[in-house]
Amino acid sequence: MAEDMPSPVDPGWVDEVLLAGPAEQPCLFFDAPITRDALRRLVAGRQAELAAAGLGRGGSVALCMPPSLADRHYFPERPRTPGKDSGAAGAS
C-alpha cells in the first residue's frame, strides 16, 4: 500500500521558483507587495516559532486559513434578517 501514496513535494521548489530573483523584487501580492527578502524573513521567523513548538522536518501541522476571495463568486453573502434566519439550510 505504501507505494500507492504520493511522494512528498520537494521543498526546494520554493527556492527555485518563488524565491529566485532579486531580493528587493516583489514575489507575492496581498494587501501590499511582499519582496523576496521580506518573504525569506517571514518564513524564517515562522520556522523558528514552529521549531520552538516542537515541529521538525517531516512533521505535520494543520492550517486554519480564511476563505479565498474567489469564494465570494460562488457563495455571495446575502442579507440576514434578525430573528428570521436561523442559519439552517432552507431558511429564507
C-alpha positions as CSV (number, residue, x, y, z in Angstrom):
1,M,0.0,0.0,0.0
2,A,2.8,2.4,0.7
3,E,3.7,2.5,-3.0
4,D,0.2,3.9,-3.7
5,M,0.9,7.0,-1.5
6,P,2.2,10.1,-3.4
7,S,5.7,11.1,-2.6
8,P,6.1,14.4,-0.6
9,V,6.8,17.5,-2.6
10,D,10.5,18.5,-2.5
11,P,10.6,21.8,-0.6
12,G,13.3,23.0,-2.9
13,W,10.7,24.3,-5.3
14,V,10.2,27.3,-3.1
15,D,13.8,28.5,-3.6
16,E,13.8,27.5,-7.2
17,V,10.6,29.2,-8.2
18,L,9.2,31.6,-5.6
19,L,12.5,33.0,-4.2
20,A,14.5,33.0,-7.4
21,G,15.4,36.6,-8.3
22,P,16.5,39.9,-6.8
23,A,15.9,40.2,-3.0
24,E,14.1,43.6,-3.5
25,Q,11.7,42.3,-6.2
26,P,8.1,41.6,-5.1
27,C,7.1,38.0,-5.4
28,L,3.7,38.0,-3.6
29,F,0.9,40.5,-3.7
30,F,-1.7,40.7,-1.0
31,D,-2.7,43.9,0.7
32,A,0.8,45.1,-0.2
33,P,3.6,43.7,-2.3
34,I,6.0,41.3,-0.4
35,T,9.6,41.2,-1.6
36,R,11.6,38.0,-1.7
37,D,13.8,39.3,1.1
38,A,10.8,40.1,3.3
39,L,9.3,36.7,2.5
40,R,12.6,35.0,3.5
41,R,12.5,36.8,6.8
42,L,8.8,35.9,7.4
43,V,9.4,32.3,6.6
44,A,12.5,32.1,8.9
45,G,10.5,33.7,11.7
46,R,7.6,31.2,11.3
47,Q,10.1,28.3,11.0
48,A,11.7,29.4,14.3
49,E,8.3,29.6,16.0
50,L,7.2,26.2,14.8
51,A,10.6,24.6,15.8
52,A,10.2,26.1,19.3
53,A,6.8,24.5,19.5
54,G,8.4,21.1,18.7
55,L,7.7,20.8,14.9
56,G,10.6,19.4,13.0
57,R,11.4,18.4,9.4
58,G,8.8,15.8,8.1
59,G,6.3,16.8,10.8
60,S,2.7,17.9,10.2
61,V,0.8,21.0,11.0
62,A,-2.9,21.9,10.4
63,L,-3.6,25.3,8.9
64,C,-6.7,27.4,9.5
65,M,-7.0,29.7,6.6
66,P,-9.6,32.3,5.8
67,P,-11.8,31.5,2.7
68,S,-10.5,32.7,-0.6
69,L,-11.8,36.0,-2.0
70,A,-12.7,33.8,-5.1
71,D,-15.3,32.0,-2.9
72,R,-17.4,35.2,-2.9
73,H,-18.2,34.5,-6.5
74,Y,-19.7,31.1,-5.7
75,F,-21.0,31.9,-2.2
76,P,-22.1,35.5,-2.1
77,E,-23.2,36.9,1.2
78,R,-26.9,37.5,1.5
79,P,-28.5,39.9,3.8
80,R,-29.6,38.3,7.1
81,T,-32.9,39.1,8.7
82,P,-32.6,39.0,12.5
83,G,-34.9,36.5,14.0
84,K,-35.9,35.1,10.6
85,D,-32.6,33.4,9.5
86,S,-31.6,30.5,11.6
87,G,-28.6,29.7,9.5
88,A,-30.1,26.3,8.7
89,A,-30.4,25.1,5.2
90,G,-33.6,26.1,3.5
91,A,-34.2,29.1,5.7
92,S,-35.4,32.1,3.7
